[in-house]
Amino acid sequence: MRHVLGPLLTVDVGARRTETSDIDDVLAEFVGGRGVGTRLAFDRIPFDADPLGPENRLYFATGPLQASTTSFTGRTSATALSPLTGGLASSNAGGFVSRNVADTGYAAVELVGRSDTPLWVHVTDDGVAFDPVPGLVGATVSGVVEHVDETRGL
């Protein structure tokens, strides 16, 4: 297997700060985005955490074949506590987002804390930008897509 290598990027949305930490031990033992995200969640989310509270954490990591040259192997996994069950939940998606996550230079991205306002977190080559987006409260998916197109020129 060819993992995407690198540190864990922790993004604290409440404090608007970031830090990195070495997770080579996790990458050596667990396969892919779901395996890595599950291990990190197990280690870092308190057992009795409220799924909708600030002690929950959300992990994004790419699949085990993301670094390969084979077509259609890119997957991104998201792992956190489920508000429905209170247990650990993982979901994954294909498409282009996995390449963008892998291109950050981080093996995984962890979102922690609670923001006092809706926030856009943008990981770039220059660092992490925190952009408040209070106008998107209650927006539909098409409204958010329109906002992204207008503000980021995508």
N, C-alpha and C positions, 0 to 999 in steps of 0.2 A: 504494500500500500504506500501511496505517496501523500502524506499529510501536507497541508499548508502549515508551515512552521512559523514560529514567532511567539511573542509574549501575549499575555492577556491584557487587553485594554479595559480598565474599569472607568466608567463614566458616571460620575455622581451628578444627577440632574438637579438635585436640591442645592448643593454647594457650588455647582457649575465648575467642577474641577475634574481632572483625570489623573490616573496613575497607571503604570504598567507593572506587571509582575511575571516572573518566570513560571511557566507551566509545562516545562519539558517533561517532568515526571508524569503528568497527566497524558500528554501527547504520546509518550512511550507506551503507556498501558491501555489506552482506550482508543477505539477506532471511530473516526469520523465525527461529524458535527453532533450527532445525537449522543454518542458515547462521551465525547468531551464535555458537552453541555450538561449531561446527566451527572457526571462525576463532579463538575464544578458546583452544580446546584446542591448536590448531596453534601459537599464539604462546606458550602458557604451560606446556605439559607437555613436559618434556625428551624428546628423541627416543628415548633408551634407557631410559625409565622402566619400572619394574616395574608392570604393571597392578594388582597387589594390594598395591603398596607406597604409602608416604605421599607419594611424588612425583606420583602420579596425581591428577587433579582431576576433579570431576564438575560439569557445568554444567546448570542448569535454565533454560530460556527459553521464552517463549510464541510461538505461530505468528504469521505476518504479518498475519492478519486478526483477531487477538484484540481489538483496539480498535474493531472495526467493530460495527455494530448488527445485523448479519445473524445469523440463527439457525444453530446448529451449526457455527460457525467456530472455536471455541475448541480449541486444541491446545497441549500442553506437550511440549517436547522435552528429553530427557536425553542428554548426550554425555560420553563418557569413553573411556579405553583399555579395550579388551575383554580380559578374562582368557583367552578362548578363542583369539583370533587375535593379540593383541598390537597390533592396529591400532585405529584410531579407530572407535568404534561410536556410533550414535545410535538412539534409540528414541523413539516419541512416543505420547501417549495423549490421548483426548478426555475429555469429561465436565466436571465442575465444578472440578477442580483447576487448570485454566488460569486461571480467573477469580481464584482465590485467589493464584496466583503473580503475576498482573498487578497485583492490588490491593496487593502489598507496596510498590509505588512504585519497584521496581528493574526494569531491563530484563532482567537475568539474575542468577542466584544461583550462586556457585561454592563448592563444598565442597572444602577442602584439609586435609591433615594426617592424623594417625591418633590416634584417641582410645584411652586406656588402658582404657576401659570402654564398653560399649554406651551410646549417647547419643541422646537425642531433641533435635533442633534445631527450635525453634519461632520463626519470624519473625513478629513482631507489630508493631502500630503503636508500641509502646513500646520496641522493640528486638528483640534475639535472646536467647532463653532456651536454656540448655544444661541439660537434665535427664537425669542418669544413669538408665538403665533396665536394671540388671543382671538383673532378674527376667525379662526377655524373651529371654534367651539360650536358643535352641532352641525358642522359641515358634512355634506355627503362625500362619497369617494370622488365623484366627478369634480366637486368643489375643491377638494384637496389637490387633485391632479392639475386643475386649472391654476391654482396658487403656485404649485411647483413650476409649471411651465412659465408663468409670468415672472417669478422671482429668481429662478435659476437658469432660465433659458434652455431647459431640456427639451 
